[in-house]
C-alpha cells in the first residue's frame, strides 16, 4: 500500500514547527520516519500534514552541561556512536545504539524519534528510564519537561499533548558504575523479542544502587523497580540475582505475536535480565 495524501512542511525553527503542528488538525512530526512512514503505508495512520524537523539545526548536537548530558532530539543514532562525550559519560547509549536496526537506519534514525512516538519495540525508552532521563518539550504556549519514567502511557501513547514536540533529552551522568543492554532479536535489524537495560553501582562489595528497565515486554517500556530493589544492599551473588529476575518477570506482559508467545517471551526476558545484571556487575567491579 501507499500513504494517503498529505501536506509536507520543512520548518527552520522549533517555533515554526510548533505553529504548523498547532494549525494542522492531525499533523505529525517527522524525524527519521522509520516508525511513522511504515504506519502511513499501511494506512494505520493518515496525517493530513507532515512537519519535517530535519532542517532545524537547534535540535541537533550533544553537549555536557554541569553533571548532565544534553542530546538534541534530531541527533542520529550514528552521531551517538561517533560521540566521544557519549562514549566517556554514557556508554550504555553507545551499546544500545549499535543494536538498533542497521547502519543505513542509524544514519537517519534519531534519538528523539526513538523515544517520542511510544513504540514499545523501540530500544532507547527503557534505557532512558533506567538513566532517569528528562525530556524537554516545546509546546503551543510554553516549554515543559517530563521525566522518561512518567512519559509512556500505553502502546504509541505518551505524555505529549497536542502541538508539543520533544526537543532534547537531558541525562544525569552517573558516577563509576556498571552497565549493560542485552537484546534478543530474531535477525539483524529487528525489534527486540525481549531486552533489558541495567545500571549498577558497587560499594564495599555490595550493590549500592541499581536501575533495571525492560524493552518490548509490555505495551510500554517498564521500570523494574522491585527487581532493582531486590539487589540493592546485597552482595552480587546468585541468590540476589535470582530474586531480581523473578521480580522482573512478575511485571512482564508481552504481546502474543510473531516474536513468540507471552510465556516464551517472559522466559527469555528473564534470561536477558540475568545476563544484563551479571555483565553490569562485572563492569562495575572492574
Secondary structure, DSSP 8 states (H G I E B T S, - for coil): ------EEE--SSHHHHHHHHHHSSS-EEESS-TTHHHHHHTTS---SEEEE-TT-GGG--EEEETTEEEEETT-BHHHHHH-HHHHHH-HHHHHHHTTSS-HHHHTT-BHHHHHHS--TT-SHHHHHHHTT-EEEEE-SS--EEEEGGGTEEETTEES--TT-EEEEEEEE--SS-EEEEEEE-SSTT---SEEEEEEEEEETTEEEEEEEEEESSSSS-EE-HHHHHTTTTSBSSHHHHHHHHHHHHHH-----BTTB-HHHHHHHHHHHHHHHHHHHHHHHH-
